[in-house]
Amino acid sequence: VFQLESLLEDALKGKGFQNIEKFLQDQRDVQPYQKCSKELLNRIDKLVNKEMDKNEFKNVSCLLRCIQYLGKNDSDDGFPVLIEHGLVTKVFSFFNVKHTIVIFKWVSASVFLTTATEFLFFRYLSLKRTSCSSKKQLLDSFLLRLGLAVVDKECSFSFRLEAIRTVNSMLDDPSREDRRKFHLSEELCVLMQDFARTILDVGDYEIQVAISETLCRMTIKKWRHELADKWFGDEYLAKAFKQIQDKEFETDCRKFLNELNSRLGDKRRVYTYPCISAFIDMDEVKKPNDDKVDVFWIDFNLGSQSVTFFTDDLEGILWDSVILAKDNVNHFSV
């Protein structure tokens, strides 16, 4: 019954991770029957620290996948037990801020930790349904670390985009008290300043939008207006940012970013043009079906070396996005 716990104990005794890898492969599509416990979490914690000290990131990935496997168990004896015993704190206890950035850079380029990266993002979305104390652990542990990955130029663009999207998911409907704490935290104030700087030079429209959303979510309107002048150091840009209304975020943010990128002149990293028409295979795609969207915009992103545009999503009420990576473009003409 406690096969995984036994395999972890063997690994602690130096018997390697091959059997754990095989177990995870065999149990990939099976609902876990392993009961979670403080002892099980402590074994994983000891092994992670041991493998981190040796820079054995492949083994760290294996251990994070153990947590992912256990996370599929939603019973009272499952993942909630690990949360109760401080899972979130333990997962990041060996990641100080400097080490987190190093690991995130390595993660984004490594096939070994792809699943671990997915775990970080996916598991947060699942844990949003847990207790308030668990969500607070997640917010305290993830916000600064993911934020630092977003502003780090050496992390891949795909990773930075997923990180900032996860930050916004974490900040879904934050309380006024949460925002007050953000405002009083020196580290988070610096991070917000770095977010604003990143909007200017990131060179990817989707990341620009997501960061703008984060800045709005982390502040109440009064403070946002006061901070905008400090963030952008440009009265014109600060005024444009202040005009973003939460209820009309998508359209107002488009106006703000179009003005921002245009104002950067030769230094701009995102070029935006009205699009006459666009086709995927033989099917024409349309601009979002929104009365406030009068132009079908297309963005050429120098940073992420991609072309992006937002289209009408026929299957839902949300806008759909299309990303054309440079490597997938066979021919173009001007």
C-alpha positions in Angstrom: 0.0 0.0 0.0 2.8 2.4 0.8 5.0 1.5 -2.2 6.0 5.1 -3.0 7.0 5.8 0.6 9.2 2.6 0.6 10.8 3.7 -2.7 11.6 7.1 -1.3 13.2 5.5 1.7 15.4 3.4 -0.6 16.5 6.5 -2.4 17.5 8.1 0.9 19.7 5.0 1.4 21.4 5.6 -1.9 19.6 3.1 -4.0 18.8 5.6 -6.8 15.7 6.8 -8.5 15.2 4.2 -11.2 12.5 2.4 -9.3 10.7 5.7 -8.5 10.7 6.6 -12.2 9.3 3.2 -13.1 6.6 3.5 -10.4 5.5 6.9 -11.7 5.5 5.6 -15.3 3.4 2.6 -14.3 1.0 4.7 -12.3 0.7 7.5 -14.8 -3.0 6.9 -15.6 -3.9 5.4 -12.2 -5.7 7.1 -9.3 -3.2 7.1 -6.4 -4.0 5.0 -3.4 -1.0 6.2 -1.4 -2.1 7.9 1.8 -0.3 11.2 2.4 1.4 11.9 5.7 3.9 14.3 7.3 6.5 11.5 7.2 6.0 11.1 3.4 6.4 14.8 2.9 9.6 14.9 5.1 11.2 12.1 3.0 10.5 14.1 -0.2 11.9 17.2 1.4 15.1 15.5 2.5 15.7 14.0 -0.9 15.0 17.3 -2.7 17.6 19.1 -0.5 20.1 16.2 -1.0 19.7 16.2 -4.8 19.8 20.0 -5.0 23.1 20.1 -3.2 24.5 17.8 -5.9 22.8 19.7 -8.8 20.9 16.5 -9.8 18.0 18.4 -11.3 16.7 15.3 -13.1 16.1 13.7 -9.7 14.5 16.9 -8.4 12.1 16.7 -11.3 11.3 13.1 -10.3 10.5 14.2 -6.8 8.3 17.0 -7.9 6.4 14.5 -10.1 5.9 12.4 -7.0 4.1 15.4 -5.5 2.2 15.8 -8.7 1.2 12.1 -8.6 0.0 12.5 -5.0 -1.8 15.6 -5.9 -4.3 13.6 -8.0 -5.6 12.1 -4.7 -8.4 14.5 -3.6 -9.5 12.4 -0.7 -9.2 13.5 2.9 -6.0 11.3 3.1 -4.6 12.8 -0.1 -3.1 16.1 -1.1 -4.9 18.3 1.5 -2.8 16.4 4.1 0.4 17.5 2.5 -0.8 21.1 2.4 -1.8 20.9 6.1 1.8 19.8 6.9 3.4 22.7 5.0 3.9 21.4 1.5 4.1 24.8 -0.1 6.7 26.1 2.4 8.8 22.9 2.0 8.7 23.0 -1.8 10.3 26.4 -1.7 12.4 26.1 1.4 15.5 25.2 -0.6 14.8 28.0 -3.1 16.0 31.4 -1.8 15.4 34.2 -4.3 18.8 33.8 -6.1 18.5 30.0 -6.4 14.9 30.3 -7.6 16.0 32.3 -10.6 18.8 29.8 -11.4 16.4 26.9 -11.2 13.7 28.7 -13.3 16.3 29.4 -16.0 17.4 25.8 -16.0 13.8 24.6 -15.9 12.8 26.6 -19.0 15.6 25.0 -21.0 15.5 21.4 -19.6 13.4 18.5 -20.8 13.8 16.9 -17.4 11.9 19.5 -15.6 9.1 20.2 -18.1 6.7 18.2 -16.0 7.9 19.9 -12.8 7.2 23.3 -14.4 3.7 22.2 -15.4 3.2 21.0 -11.8 4.0 24.5 -10.4 1.4 26.1 -12.6 -1.3 23.4 -12.7 -1.2 22.6 -9.0 -1.8 26.2 -8.1 -5.0 26.3 -10.1 -6.2 23.2 -8.3 -5.2 24.4 -4.8 -7.2 27.6 -5.3 -10.1 25.4 -4.1 -8.5 24.6 -0.8 -8.6 26.5 2.5 -7.8 30.2 2.9 -4.6 29.3 4.8 -3.4 27.1 2.0 -4.1 29.8 -0.6 -2.2 32.3 1.6 0.8 29.9 1.7 0.7 29.7 -2.1 0.5 33.5 -2.5 3.3 34.2 -0.1 5.5 31.5 -1.7 4.8 31.9 -5.4 4.2 35.6 -6.0 7.7 37.0 -5.5 9.5 34.0 -7.0 7.3 33.8 -10.2 7.5 37.6 -10.5 11.2 37.5 -10.5 11.2 34.9 -13.3 8.9 37.2 -15.3 11.3 40.1 -15.3 14.4 38.0 -15.8 15.6 38.3 -19.5 17.4 35.0 -19.4 14.2 33.0 -18.9 12.4 31.8 -22.0 9.5 33.8 -23.2 7.1 30.9 -23.0 8.1 30.4 -19.4 7.7 34.1 -18.5 4.3 34.2 -20.1 3.0 31.2 -18.1 4.6 32.6 -15.0 2.8 35.9 -15.3 -0.5 34.2 -16.2 -0.2 32.2 -13.0 0.5 35.3 -11.0 -2.7 36.8 -12.3 -4.6 33.6 -11.5 -3.2 33.8 -7.9 -4.3 37.4 -7.7 -7.9 36.6 -8.8 -10.1 39.0 -6.8 -7.5 40.0 -4.1 -8.8 41.6 -1.0 -8.1 45.2 -0.1 -6.0 43.9 2.8 -3.9 41.8 0.4 -3.3 44.8 -1.8 -2.4 46.9 1.3 0.2 44.2 2.2 1.7 44.4 -1.3 1.9 48.1 -1.0 3.8 47.8 2.3 6.2 45.2 1.1 9.5 46.7 0.0 10.3 43.6 -2.1 6.9 43.7 -3.9 7.1 47.4 -4.5 10.5 46.9 -6.2 8.9 44.0 -8.2 6.1 46.2 -9.4 8.6 48.8 -10.5 10.5 46.0 -12.4 7.2 44.9 -13.9 6.7 48.4 -15.3 10.2 48.5 -16.7 9.7 45.1 -18.3 6.6 46.3 -20.2 8.9 48.8 -22.0 11.5 46.3 -23.1 10.1 42.8 -23.1 9.2 42.8 -26.8 6.1 40.6 -26.5 2.6 42.0 -26.5 0.9 39.2 -24.6 3.4 39.6 -21.8 2.9 43.3 -21.8 -0.8 42.8 -21.4 -0.4 40.2 -18.6 2.0 42.4 -16.7 -0.3 45.4 -17.0 -3.1 43.2 -15.6 -0.8 42.2 -12.7 -0.1 45.9 -11.8 -3.8 46.6 -11.8 -4.6 43.5 -9.6 -1.9 44.3 -7.1 -3.1 47.9 -6.4 -6.2 49.7 -5.6 -7.1 52.5 -8.0 -6.0 55.4 -5.8 -2.5 53.9 -5.3 -2.3 52.9 -8.9 -2.7 56.5 -9.9 0.0 57.6 -7.5 2.4 54.9 -8.5 2.0 55.2 -12.3 4.2 58.3 -12.4 6.9 56.5 -10.5 6.6 53.3 -12.5 6.9 54.9 -16.0 8.8 58.1 -15.3 6.9 59.7 -18.3 3.8 61.8 -17.6 2.2 60.9 -21.0 2.6 57.1 -20.4 1.5 57.4 -16.8 -1.6 59.2 -17.8 -2.4 56.6 -20.4 -2.0 53.8 -17.8 -4.3 55.6 -15.4 -7.0 55.5 -18.0 -7.3 51.7 -17.9 -10.6 50.8 -16.3 -10.9 47.3 -14.8 -14.3 46.7 -16.4 -12.9 47.5 -19.9 -9.4 46.2 -19.3 -8.8 44.5 -22.7 -9.7 47.4 -24.8 -8.3 50.1 -22.5 -5.0 48.1 -22.2 -4.8 47.9 -26.0 -5.0 51.7 -26.2 -2.4 52.1 -23.5 0.1 49.6 -25.0 -0.4 50.9 -28.6 0.5 54.4 -27.3 3.4 53.1 -25.2 5.0 51.1 -28.0 4.5 53.9 -30.5 6.0 56.5 -28.1 9.2 54.4 -27.7 10.0 55.2 -31.3 13.1 53.4 -32.6 13.5 51.7 -29.2 10.2 49.9 -29.4 10.2 46.1 -29.3 6.5 45.6 -30.4 5.2 46.9 -33.7 1.4 47.0 -34.0 -0.5 47.4 -37.3 -4.2 47.2 -38.4 -4.8 43.9 -40.0 -6.8 43.8 -43.3 -7.5 40.0 -43.1 -6.0 36.8 -41.7 -6.5 33.2 -42.6 -5.6 29.9 -40.8 -5.4 27.3 -43.6 -8.4 28.3 -45.7 -10.5 29.7 -42.8 -10.7 33.4 -42.3 -10.4 34.6 -38.7 -12.2 37.7 -37.4 -11.4 40.3 -34.9 -12.9 39.8 -31.4 -16.7 40.3 -31.4 -16.6 43.3 -29.1 -18.4 46.6 -29.8 -15.4 48.5 -28.4 -12.9 46.8 -30.8 -13.0 48.6 -34.1 -9.6 47.5 -35.5 -8.2 44.0 -36.0 -4.7 44.6 -34.6 -1.7 42.4 -35.3 1.5 42.6 -33.2 5.1 41.9 -34.4 7.1 41.0 -31.4 10.9 41.5 -31.7 11.6 40.0 -28.2 9.8 36.7 -28.6 10.3 36.7 -32.4 6.7 36.0 -33.1 3.5 37.5 -34.6 0.4 37.5 -32.4 -3.2 38.6 -32.9 -6.4 38.1 -31.0 -9.5 36.6 -32.8 -13.1 36.0 -32.1 -13.6 32.7 -30.2 -16.6 31.1 -31.7 -16.9 28.5 -28.9 -16.9 30.9 -26.0 -17.1 34.4 -24.8 -13.3 34.8 -24.4 -10.9 36.2 -27.0 -8.7 33.6 -28.6 -5.0 34.3 -29.3 -2.9 33.1 -32.3 0.8 33.0 -32.0 3.1 32.5 -35.0 6.6 31.8 -34.0 9.4 32.8 -36.3 10.6 29.2 -36.7 7.2 28.2 -38.0 7.1 30.9 -40.8 8.2 29.5 -44.1 7.7 32.5 -46.3 6.7 36.2 -46.0 6.6 39.1 -48.4 6.4 42.9 -47.9 
